[in-house]
Amino acid sequence: MTASNTPKAPRRALVVIDVQMEYFNGGLLIEHPPVAQSLPNIARAMDAARAAGIPVVVVQHSESPAAPVFAKGSATWALHEAVASRPRDHYIEKAWPSVYTGTDFAAWLEQRGIDTLTVIGYMTHNCDASTIFEATHRGLHVEFLSDATGALPYANEAGSASAEEIHRVFSVVFHSRFAAAGSTDAWITAIQAGGRLEKSNILVSNRAALAGR
């Protein structure tokens, strides 16, 4: 992944989604990438954003105090110290997967002329995906730092999938249309150069898959 040579530097915000203890020692343990990898990258991205003057939005998901997960005020509802201890420009508490729903997120971005949104945090396939899809529909360029995020496994009436499968498939789908999926290192290089990560498209992605058969 490389930065594009766009003449106009992006007006970017970094959104740090739900880096809460629920995913570390609660009822929803992130498996892939492991938190030992993703958490340091989340911290690095926040530090790099601060150094580059990129505003940082920290998001925290809340359910009722009686909920089995993300119970507001509980120990596992709390933000991880790696995020809680770092500076932020805006805080959002949400009750739905998308950061946009029922919050001031859209207005906050619009007031600052943000045209590029970088998504990190948890989970790849739930709150990250919901936010990425909506941001794309609202006309923003989106970047997804795939090593600063993570997934957990699922099994239900529709079938089963490992955390690695879920994370990989969502990353590929994002990159085909919705968000440029890249590493934290590539993103830091891009912001230092005044550029952004670029995604592929559906046609190119499909043809590459067919050619690889």
C-alpha positions as CSV (number, residue, x, y, z in Angstrom):
1,M,0.0,0.0,0.0
2,T,1.4,3.4,-1.0
3,A,0.3,7.0,-0.6
4,S,-1.3,8.6,-3.6
5,N,0.2,11.8,-5.1
6,T,-2.9,13.9,-4.7
7,P,-2.3,17.7,-5.1
8,K,-4.5,18.5,-2.1
9,A,-3.8,17.0,1.3
10,P,-6.7,15.2,2.8
11,R,-8.6,16.7,5.8
12,R,-8.5,13.6,7.9
13,A,-9.9,12.5,11.3
14,L,-8.9,9.3,13.1
15,V,-11.8,7.5,14.8
16,V,-10.9,5.0,17.5
17,I,-13.8,2.7,17.9
18,D,-14.7,0.8,21.1
19,V,-11.3,-0.1,22.5
20,Q,-12.9,-1.4,25.7
21,M,-12.0,-4.0,28.2
22,E,-14.8,-6.2,27.0
23,Y,-12.5,-7.3,24.2
24,F,-9.6,-7.9,26.4
25,N,-10.9,-9.7,29.5
26,G,-14.7,-9.6,29.2
27,G,-17.2,-11.6,27.3
28,L,-16.1,-10.8,23.7
29,L,-12.4,-11.7,23.3
30,I,-10.7,-10.5,20.1
31,E,-8.8,-13.3,18.4
32,H,-7.5,-12.0,15.1
33,P,-5.3,-10.1,14.8
34,P,-4.4,-10.7,18.4
35,V,-4.8,-7.8,20.7
36,A,-1.0,-8.0,21.5
37,Q,-0.6,-6.8,17.9
38,S,-3.5,-4.5,17.4
39,L,-3.4,-2.6,20.6
40,P,0.1,-1.2,20.1
41,N,-0.8,-0.2,16.6
42,I,-3.9,1.6,17.9
43,A,-1.6,3.5,20.3
44,R,0.9,4.2,17.5
45,A,-1.9,5.5,15.2
46,M,-3.2,7.8,17.9
47,D,0.3,9.2,18.6
48,A,1.0,9.7,14.9
49,A,-2.3,11.5,14.4
50,R,-1.5,13.8,17.3
51,A,2.0,14.5,15.9
52,A,0.5,15.3,12.5
53,G,-2.3,17.5,13.9
54,I,-5.0,15.0,12.9
55,P,-8.1,15.2,15.2
56,V,-8.8,12.0,17.2
57,V,-12.3,10.9,18.0
58,V,-12.6,8.2,20.7
59,V,-15.8,6.1,20.8
60,Q,-17.2,4.1,23.6
61,H,-20.1,1.7,23.2
62,S,-22.7,1.5,26.1
63,E,-25.5,-0.8,26.9
64,S,-27.8,-0.8,30.0
65,P,-26.2,-1.6,33.3
66,A,-27.9,-5.0,33.3
67,A,-26.6,-6.0,29.8
68,P,-24.4,-9.1,29.5
69,V,-21.7,-7.1,27.6
70,F,-20.8,-3.4,27.5
71,A,-22.8,-2.7,30.7
72,K,-22.3,1.0,31.3
73,G,-20.2,1.7,34.4
74,S,-18.8,-1.9,34.6
75,A,-15.1,-2.7,34.6
76,T,-15.3,-4.3,31.1
77,W,-17.2,-1.3,29.7
78,A,-14.2,0.9,30.5
79,L,-11.9,2.1,27.7
80,H,-8.5,0.4,27.7
81,E,-5.9,2.5,29.4
82,A,-3.8,2.7,26.2
83,V,-6.7,4.8,24.7
84,A,-8.0,6.4,27.8
85,S,-4.6,7.8,28.7
86,R,-4.0,9.5,25.3
87,P,-5.3,12.9,24.2
88,R,-8.4,13.1,22.2
89,D,-10.3,15.9,20.4
90,H,-13.8,14.5,20.7
91,Y,-15.5,11.7,22.7
92,I,-18.6,9.9,21.5
93,E,-20.8,7.5,23.5
94,K,-22.9,5.3,21.2
95,A,-25.6,2.6,21.5
96,W,-25.6,1.3,17.9
97,P,-22.9,-0.3,15.7
98,S,-22.3,2.8,13.5
99,V,-20.6,5.7,15.2
100,Y,-23.0,7.9,13.2
101,T,-26.2,6.6,14.6
102,G,-27.7,8.8,17.4
103,T,-24.6,10.8,17.8
104,D,-23.1,14.2,16.7
105,F,-20.4,12.5,14.7
106,A,-21.6,13.6,11.2
107,A,-22.0,17.2,12.4
108,W,-18.6,17.2,14.1
109,L,-16.9,16.0,10.9
110,E,-18.8,18.4,8.7
111,Q,-18.0,21.4,10.9
112,R,-14.3,20.6,10.4
113,G,-14.4,19.9,6.7
114,I,-13.3,16.3,7.2
115,D,-13.1,14.4,3.9
116,T,-11.1,11.4,4.9
117,L,-11.8,9.1,7.8
118,T,-9.4,6.6,9.3
119,V,-11.0,3.7,11.2
120,I,-9.3,1.7,13.9
121,G,-10.6,-0.3,16.9
122,Y,-13.1,-3.0,17.3
123,M,-14.7,-5.0,15.8
124,T,-13.8,-5.3,12.1
125,H,-17.1,-6.8,11.1
126,N,-19.5,-4.9,13.3
127,C,-18.9,-1.3,14.5
128,D,-16.0,-0.8,12.1
129,A,-17.9,-2.1,9.1
130,S,-21.1,-0.2,10.0
131,T,-19.2,3.1,10.3
132,I,-17.1,2.4,7.1
133,F,-20.2,1.7,5.0
134,E,-22.0,4.8,6.2
135,A,-19.0,7.1,5.8
136,T,-18.6,5.9,2.2
137,H,-22.3,6.5,1.6
138,R,-21.8,10.1,2.9
139,G,-19.0,10.7,0.4
140,L,-15.9,10.4,2.6
141,H,-12.7,8.6,1.6
142,V,-12.2,5.9,4.2
143,E,-9.0,4.2,5.4
144,F,-9.1,1.0,7.5
145,L,-6.0,0.0,9.4
146,S,-6.3,-3.7,9.3
147,D,-3.6,-4.4,11.9
148,A,-5.1,-1.9,14.4
149,T,-8.5,-3.7,14.4
150,G,-9.7,-7.2,15.1
151,A,-12.4,-9.8,15.0
152,L,-13.8,-12.8,16.9
153,P,-15.2,-16.1,15.7
154,Y,-18.9,-16.7,15.0
155,A,-21.2,-19.8,14.7
156,N,-24.9,-19.6,14.2
157,E,-27.7,-21.1,12.1
158,A,-26.1,-19.6,9.0
159,G,-22.8,-21.4,9.5
160,S,-19.5,-20.6,11.2
161,A,-16.4,-18.6,10.5
162,S,-13.1,-18.1,12.4
163,A,-11.9,-14.7,13.5
164,E,-9.2,-14.9,10.8
165,E,-11.7,-15.6,8.1
166,I,-14.0,-12.8,9.2
167,H,-11.2,-10.3,9.4
168,R,-9.7,-11.3,6.1
169,V,-12.9,-11.3,4.1
170,F,-14.1,-8.0,5.5
171,S,-10.8,-6.4,4.8
172,V,-10.9,-7.7,1.2
173,V,-14.5,-6.4,0.7
174,F,-13.6,-3.0,2.3
175,H,-10.7,-2.6,-0.1
176,S,-12.7,-3.5,-3.2
177,R,-15.1,-0.5,-2.7
178,F,-15.5,1.0,0.8
179,A,-12.2,1.6,2.5
180,A,-8.5,1.4,1.7
181,A,-7.3,-1.4,3.9
182,G,-3.6,-1.0,4.9
183,S,-1.2,-1.3,7.7
184,T,-0.4,1.2,10.4
185,D,3.1,1.6,9.0
186,A,1.7,2.4,5.5
187,W,-0.7,4.9,7.0
188,I,1.9,6.7,9.0
189,T,4.1,6.9,5.9
190,A,1.1,8.3,4.0
191,I,0.2,11.0,6.5
192,Q,3.8,12.1,6.8
193,A,3.8,12.5,3.0
194,G,0.5,14.4,3.1
195,G,-1.2,11.7,1.1
196,R,-3.7,8.9,1.8
197,L,-4.2,5.2,1.4
198,E,-6.0,4.3,-1.8
199,K,-8.4,1.4,-2.3
200,S,-9.0,-0.8,-5.3
201,N,-12.4,-1.3,-7.0
202,I,-14.9,-4.1,-7.6
203,L,-14.0,-4.8,-11.2
204,V,-10.2,-4.9,-10.6
205,S,-10.6,-7.0,-7.5
206,N,-12.8,-9.5,-9.3
207,R,-10.6,-9.8,-12.3
208,A,-7.5,-10.3,-10.1
209,A,-9.4,-13.1,-8.3
210,L,-10.3,-14.8,-11.6
211,A,-6.8,-14.4,-13.0
212,G,-5.4,-16.1,-9.9
213,R,-7.5,-19.3,-10.3
